[in-house]
Amino acid sequence: MSRPVQSVSALAPIGINAALEAASDPSITPRPKIFDEFSLADRVAIVSGGNGGLGLEMAIALCEAGARATYCIDLPAEPSAEWVASRDFVQKLGNSSRLEYISADVRDQKGLWERVENVADKEGRMDVCIAAAGILKPHTHCLEYPAEQFKEVLDVNTSGVLFTAQAAGRQMVKFGNGGSIIMIASMSGSITNRDHAWISYNSSKSAVLQMARSMACELGSERIRVNSISPGHIYTNMTAAYLDKFPHLFDKLSGMNPLGRLGRPDEMRGVVTWLASDASTFCTGSDIIITGGHHSW
Ligand SMILES: NC(=O)c1ccc[n+]([C@@H]2O[C@H](COP(=O)([O-])OP(=O)(O)OC[C@H]3O[C@@H](n4cnc5c(N)ncnc54)[C@H](O)[C@@H]3O)[C@@H](O)[C@H]2O)c1
């Protein structure tokens, strides 16, 4: 009895099957396909928090992998100089990829749904969503934490991630091509950073981990994969706010992982391209931890 074929790679034959086919037909010239699996050719993406930091770094990676268009969503009415330079850089890559900018607040559920619907209708598809917008507040003791500030952090870091994923997911269902939703959580969703009083941030990121698992279970039948990434300490505007103010923390945090340094934003390029692409088609409901080993100690 032969087993039913449940799925086939879009690039089939690959791997062993390609080897067997080549063995049975000497006219076939084998060629590597592994990087084809990472290709995002013709895909359309949105990235919240894409005006700088990890979001923009990830958006450029998607464009380099061939995405037709990556729409960066962020608060300012006009994008940063860094974003403009990135758009021009992408334009010159010669792979027809585009970086676009949309000013929006991830807390505005209906506004976000509408803007992303307009993008999907214009492009005729929606394939990838990276929810990277986030905020971090200064240390505040857990027993004194003010209600308003707690709500503000959860509104952006948790509700905002849900609204972003909804906005893209609704279009992925509409166009029926499946899709990949990537939520940027944090190792702070699983561990508590020693000596840091960040209860709102930590709680908001824990919620994102469970949100990714829950959405993955609801959306699997639509071929929409939902995963989270949990970065460790990476030097961006968010972390510069305390690392520049308290320089001793730079050495302290660098020494808290086995690699002995902070991460670079560009070290997110590989994982995000993998999760966005067909190289990860059996990965959903997972949290990918990228911390230089911080969580191992
Ligand atoms: N840098 C790190 O060490 C680190 C570690 C773990 C997780 N993260 C997470 O990575 C993500 C990106 O952080 P980053 O370090 O690049 O910080 P960042 O401050 O450089 O980028 C965050 C972006 O989110 C945008 N944003 C904030 N509120 C928004 C809103 N209401 N609507 C739309 N956009 C909004 C900001 O304008 C900013 O461009 C965040 O979710 C953060 O929590 C960062």
The ligand as an ORCA input file, in Angstrom:
! r2SCAN-3c Opt
* xyz 0 1
  N      16.352     45.748     20.077
  C      16.238     44.689     20.858
  O      17.152     44.348     21.626
  C      14.990     43.877     20.840
  C      14.991     42.648     21.512
  C      13.854     41.871     21.507
  C      12.736     42.292     20.835
  N      12.725     43.487     20.194
  C      11.490     43.885     19.519
  O      11.777     44.152     18.163
  C      10.821     45.086     17.654
  C      11.575     46.222     16.969
  O      12.307     46.929     17.960
  P      13.604     47.789     17.655
  O      14.632     47.385     18.607
  O      13.882     47.798     16.207
  O      13.092     49.211     18.166
  P      12.855     50.590     17.396
  O      12.375     51.523     18.442
  O      14.038     50.928     16.572
  O      11.671     50.224     16.383
  C      10.324     50.126     16.784
  C       9.475     50.815     15.727
  O       8.092     50.666     16.093
  C       7.451     51.885     15.762
  N       6.213     52.044     16.536
  C       6.093     52.254     17.873
  N       4.803     52.420     18.196
  C       4.084     52.296     17.045
  C       2.705     52.384     16.733
  N       1.787     52.624     17.670
  N       2.331     52.203     15.438
  C       3.254     51.969     14.467
  N       4.574     51.888     14.712
  C       4.984     52.063     15.981
  C       8.481     52.952     16.127
  O       8.173     54.207     15.536
  C       9.766     52.316     15.637
  O      10.057     52.667     14.305
  C       9.995     45.540     18.859
  O       8.783     44.834     18.888
  C      10.860     45.149     20.039
  O      10.114     44.945     21.213
  C      13.830     44.292     20.179
*
